Each structure stands twice: as structure tokens, then as C-alpha cells.
Amino acid sequence: MALNKHQVSYVHKNSFETLNELNEETKNVWFVFHGMGYLSRYFLKHFKNLNPKENFIICPQAPSKYYLKDDFKHVGASWLTKEDTTQETENLLSYLDAVYDSIKIPSNINLILFGFSQGVSIAMRWMIFKQINCSKLVLYAGGIPNEINAKQVEFIDAKKTRITFIYGNTDKYLNETRLKFEREKIELLFGENAEIINFEGGHEIRPELLKNLLN
């Protein structure tokens, strides 16, 4: 019996959610990438305490949805798995470009790329693919993809982009070995340009830390 793998192209639609309005009072546009198990509309609740007049938040939706528990009530989503990662990444990048192009972000506004947990890897891949020089890059409780090297981030202007890595000291996904590995990658890619923030807590988003990012 011969088992053969084939590939087709087709049109696919995916949603995304936003919080607040983009207008003349907006100072910051956040592109936020949720972690595994989230839907974008629930992830946006973490940003509700930011000044709504000054902050417009865009939350793309990971395409692979699944039931979180055996009762089949609550739905979550995942960005990527180890299966067909290269092809799925290409699909994701095309989707994120479409989201970005649909918003028409003014050039005088601060652009913040924010990744949480699994969303860190998506934020990094998209930033490099699109060569985005954002105002702030926030890597929160997640890992940088292993394939990313120093040459790929040379386009980042250290004078214009503030890079921050945030993690909780009891995060179950960032043990001592993993944390050491991530710190080494940050040092390799960004040198002294990255700020590292450690807080008392686990795998969670702290609202006060989001506000501090704007200071």
C-alpha cells in the first residue's frame, strides 16, 4: 500500500478582534499574540485597564481551534504544532499581513508587538518576516524560535525599539534550564538592548506590568 501526501491551495478566512477605537487620540497600537488555549476575545480582557483613548489593541486569532476539556464546552486555539510547521507558518504570516494591511495604522503612532507564551514565537517570526521596526517588542513568558539567528534581527534599530522580556519566578513552563536557554538567546540576538523583568508569580499576565510598559 502506497501512502502519498498531497497539497492544495484554497481561500481561507479567519477572524481577529480589536479593543477600543483607532482615531486621532490614539497614541499606541498594540499587536498582541495570545498563548495556547486562548481565543482572541478573551485574551483582550487583559488589556482593558489601559487608557482606552490612547491604546488600540489588535488581537489576531490562532487558526487551530479545539475543545479544552472533555465536556466540549470551552474552545481554545493554537498557533503551530510540530506537524507541517513550515507550511503552517507560511499560512500564518499571510494571515497576519492581511490583518495588518486591513487596519491602516498611521505612521506617527507607536506600534507595540506583544507576544504571550506561544504567541512569543509568532510575534518574533512575523516581525522578522515583515521587517517591522516597532516601538516596543514585548516577549512575555514565552520562547524565541530556535531557528532565529542574530543576522535576522540586524534590521532592528536599537535606538527606536525597546525590547522587553518578562517572566514570573514561579512560571511552570520556564524552569531553570529553560530560562537559562532563553536568556542566552536574548543575549545572542539583542545583546544589552533587551530589558529583562522578573515578577513574583507564575504563567500569567499582570495588568500593572502592561501599564508600566508605556512609561
Secondary structure, DSSP 8 states (H G I E B T S, - for coil): ---------------EEEES--STT--EEEEEE--TT--HHHHGGGGTTS-TTTEEEEEE--SEEEESSTTS--EEEES--STTHHHHHHHHHHHHHHHHHHH---TTSEEEEEEETHHHHHHHHHHHHHT---SEEEEES----TT--GGGGTTS-TTT-EEEEEEETT-TTS-HHHHHHHHHHHHHHHGGGEEEEEESSSS---HHHHHHTT-
